[in-house]
Each structure stands twice: as C-alpha cells, then as structure tokens.
C-alpha cells in the first residue's frame, strides 16, 4: 500500500505539471493570437510619401487606410487619398478611425493638434539630415508597428550594399567636385546637413555648395566653381531644360566630359533606407563609369 500511495502521488504531480504546462501554452498562444490580430487590424494613415513607402517595406501595405495624393499606394487606389502632406482633409481622416496617424515636418502643427484633440494618436517625425537619421527614423517607426526585426534586417542589408558600393570608388588625389541641383527658379542646390548631401560625400566627392547655409545659388557661382559632375533632380520637362542649359556652357568640366545627369526625384528625394541605397548606386555608377 505504501508503494501504491507513492505511485499515485507521482502520477498526481506529473498530471498537475502537464495541466500547468497546457495552461501556460494556452495563455501564451492566446496572447500571441491577440497581438497578431491587433497588428493585422492596425489602421494607419500616412501623411508622407516616404512613410508610406517605409510601411510597405515593413509589409503593412494593407494596413494603410489613408495616404496623401503623392504616396505610391494611393496612385492605384484614389479612395485612400486624404489630401497632401500640408493640406489634410481632417474630416475624412476622422471618418477612417485610424489607430495612428504618421506625419512628417510638412504637416501643420494646427492640423496635428486638431487630430489629437479629436482623440487621434498622431506620431510626428522630424527632418532627416543624414542617412543615419533615415535609419533611426525607420527603426522608430518599426517599433511602433511591431516590425523592428524586419527594419533591422533591411538596414543591415542596405549598409552592406553601401559598403560594397564605396569599395569600388577609385582612389584619387583630388576629390571630384559635384553640383546637385534640386530646384530651377531659383536654382537650388543640395547643401550640408541634408540627407541628399550624403549622396555626394558617400561617393567620395565634394559638394561645391558645401559652404552654403541656404540652397539658392546663381549660375555664375556654379560656373566659377566648375563642377566635374552635375546631378539634376527630375522636374519633368524643367529637368531636361536645365540639363540643356548646363550643357550649353562649354567651359564647364561637367559639360566637356558629358557628366550631367538627371536623377529620379521620386527615388532620390524620398528619405527611406531602400531609396537612399538605390539612389547612391545610380550616382556612383554615373560618376565613375564611362
């Protein structure tokens, strides 16, 4: 009888542990399913093309219920349009009942305040002045939507690609001089403390506008500084016109060496990890390949 009682006690403990294990697994599965459902149903309004693109990169395209007319996701779905980054249709945003609205520095503080006063969670991101800022912003966004691992993986891949691109840059005694134009009337240049300036420095070159604090620059100054390479952000027919104008100055080294290029604004001017990497590849190839 003493042996039987011992066996029973052992069986009771095993059964108790087994039931506790099942309860623990059940609770964890319940929490996992709840979190999974929450993330799946997250309703997002994006007030910036770059943010929309990042959300797509994170696999959250279907979670975007509202976006600007400039966002890629709204080009094939006009129902998503809630205005522009500056002028937002607040009534439409409220009707969408978003869980969160992601905004950039372009969105007016008054608009953000009105949304918050109506109970909407608004997360506003600051200006990105470098590639590092782009990466940090992407991580910040990914944490909010529960996609941090995806963001870290994309950033790691991007940095490996950038290191590979920079490794092919030939060593030169003097760095090439680059002029990067982003506006026509007036002529506007990429300046330091902007993420687009990193395109130039990451390419092993010097920005002829490195001493400017504002982007406006006249043609005479550009001609006097004589850039080896000129990049022009695409501005429709204006971009092509600007290219013809610069090519008409035979004294420019960029003109003599046929080193004047147009770069897609939708790619180069969109501060995302993937866009930056793709643009840098294009720029390095234009500069160093004949």
N, C-alpha and C positions, 0 to 999 in steps of 0.2 A: 504493500500500500504506500509505503514511503517513496518507493521508486516511481509509482504512478503519479503521486502528487507532484513530484519533481518534474516529470514529463509534462504534466498539464500546465505547470507554471511556465515552463519553457515555451510550450505551444502558445500560451496566452501572450507572452512577451513578443513572440515572433508575429502573431496576428496583430497585436497592438502597433508594433513598429510598421508593419505593412500598411495598416489603415492610416497611420500618421503620414507615411510616405505618399499614399494616394491622395490624401487631403492636401499635402504640400504641393504636389504636382498639379492638382486641380486648381488650386489658388493661383499658382504661377501662370498656368495656361489661361485662366480667366483674366488675369492682369494683362498678359501678352495680347490676348484677343481684343481686350478693351482698348489697349494702347494702339494696336494695329487698326482697329476700327476708327479710333479718334483721328489718326494720321490720314487714313484713307478719306475721311469725310471733311478734313480741314478745308475750309473755304477761304481762298486767298484773292485779294485784289492787289494788283501790282500797278504802281504809278510811275514806273520807269522801264524803258526797253531793256536795259541791262539786267534789272532784277528779274524780269520775265524770262529772259534767256537763261539766267542762273537757275531759276526754278525748274525750267525744262531740263537743264543739265543734271539736276538733282532727281529727275524722274517725277516731277509734280505738275506736269502739263495739265492733267485732268482736274487738278485742284484749283486752277486759276479760273475764277468766275467773273473777273473783271480786269480789264487792262486798257492801256491807252491806245489811241489810234496809231501810234508809232511802234507799238510792240509787234513782234513777228507773229505771236499767237493770235492776234486779232485780224490779221490780214485775210485769213480764210474763214473767220467767224466774227462778223460785224456785231453780233449780239453781245460780245464781250466788251465793246468799246464804252468807256465811261468818261471820255474826254481826252485831254492831253495831260502831260506831267504838270503843267501850270494851271490850266483851266479844267477843273474836275466837276462833273455832274454829281453833286453831293446827294441829291435825292435818289438817283439811280444806285449809287453805292450803298445807301441805307437800305434800299429795297432788296439788294442782293444778300443782305445779312451775313457779311463776311466775318470769319473768326479773327482775321487780321488783315490790315492794310499795310503794305510795304511801300514807303515813299523815299524819294531822293531829295537832295537840296533844292531842286527846282520847284517842288510843291510849296505853295504859300503856307506860311505859319497859320494864317487865318483859316485856311481850309482844313488843316490838321486839327486845329482847336475845335472847329465845328464838328468834325467827325468824332473826336474824343468826347465832346460834350453830349453827343448822342449815344454814348456807350460803346463806340467802336475802338478796338485796340489798334493803335497806329504805331508802327515802328519806322522811324526816320533814320536813314543812313547819311553820313556826312560825305564831303567831297573826297574823292580818291586822288592822291597826289603822286602815287608811285605804284609799281607792280606789287610791292609788299602790302600796300593799302588794299589793293584789289583782293589779294589772298586773304587778308584778315577780315575784310568785309564778307567774303564768300563763306568763311568759317562761321562768322557771327550769324549769318542768315541760315546756314545749315543746322546750327544748334537749335534755333527756334523751331524748325520744321522737323527735327529729329533725323537729319540726314548727314550728320557730321562725318561718318566714316566714308561716305561717297565723296564729300568735299575734300577730305584729306587725301584720298586716293587720286582725285583729279589734279589737285595742286602738286602732289609728288610727281605725277606723270608729266605735268607741264614743266616743272623745274628741271627734270631730267632732259626734256626736249630742248629747253633753253640753253642748258649747259652744253648740249651736243651742238647746237647751232653756233654758239660762241666759240667753240673749239675749232671751227673751220675758218674763222676770221684770220686772214694773213697778218703777220706782224709787219708793221710799217714804222718808219722813223717818225713820220708826222701823221697824226690822225686826220682823216678826211673831214672836210667841213660840210655840214648838212643844213639846208634850209627846209623846214617843214611848214607848208602853208595850209591854214585851216579856214581862211576867210578871204574874200576878194574886195569888198567895198566897205571899209578899207582893207588893204592887205593885212592879214593877221597871221602871226607866227606862233608855233608851239614854243613855249618858254619853260624855264626851270620850274621845279615844284609842281609839275603836272605829270600824270602817268604816261602821256604821249612823249614826253621828253626822254623817258626810259627807252623808247624805241631807238633813239639816237645813241644814247650812252651805252646801251646793251650791245649795240652794233659796233662798238669801238670807235665811234666818231665824235666830233664836237659840234655843238649847236651854235650856228652863227648868231643866234638870238640869246645866247647864254647870259648876257649882261642886262637883258630887259626884264622889267617887272610887270609890264603890260604888253599885250601881244601885238598892238598896232606897230607897223613898220612900213616905211615908204620904199618904193622900188630902187631909188638911188642908193639907199643904205644897203640893200641886198646886193646890188651890182658892185658896190665898193668892197663889200666883204667877200664877194666872189666865191660862192659855194661850189664844191665839187659835185654835189648831188642835190637835186631839188625834188621833194615829195609834195604833191598837192592832194588834199583830201577831195574826194569826188563831190562835186556840187552840180551835178547834171551837166548841161552844156557850158556852164560857167567854168567848170573844172577844165574842160577841153580848151576853152578860150584862154584861160590863164596859162596853160601849157604852151599854146602858140605864142603868147606874149613873151614868155621867158625864152623860148627858142629863137625869138627874133633879135636877141642880144648876143651877137657872135663873140663878144669879149668875155662872156660868162663861161667858166670851165665846164659847168654842168651842161651848157648848150653845145659847146665844142665837142664834148665827149659823149653826147647823147645820153645823159644821165638825168633826165627829167621824167618823173613817173607820177601817175595818178593812182591813189590808193582808195579802196572802197571805204566810204565813211561809215557804212553800216557795220563794218568789221573793226576798222582802226579806232573809231571814236566811241566804241562800246566797251566800257571797262569791265570785262569779265576775264576770268583766267584763260578760257579757251580762245576767246577773241584776241587777247593780247599775244598769246603764243603763235597763233596763225599769222597775225599781222607782222610779228617780228621775223618770222621765217620769210615772208614775202619781201620785207625791207632788206634783210641781209642778202638775199639772193639778188635783188636789184642792184645793191651797192657793189657786190664783189664778183658777180658773174657777168661775163661779157655777152 
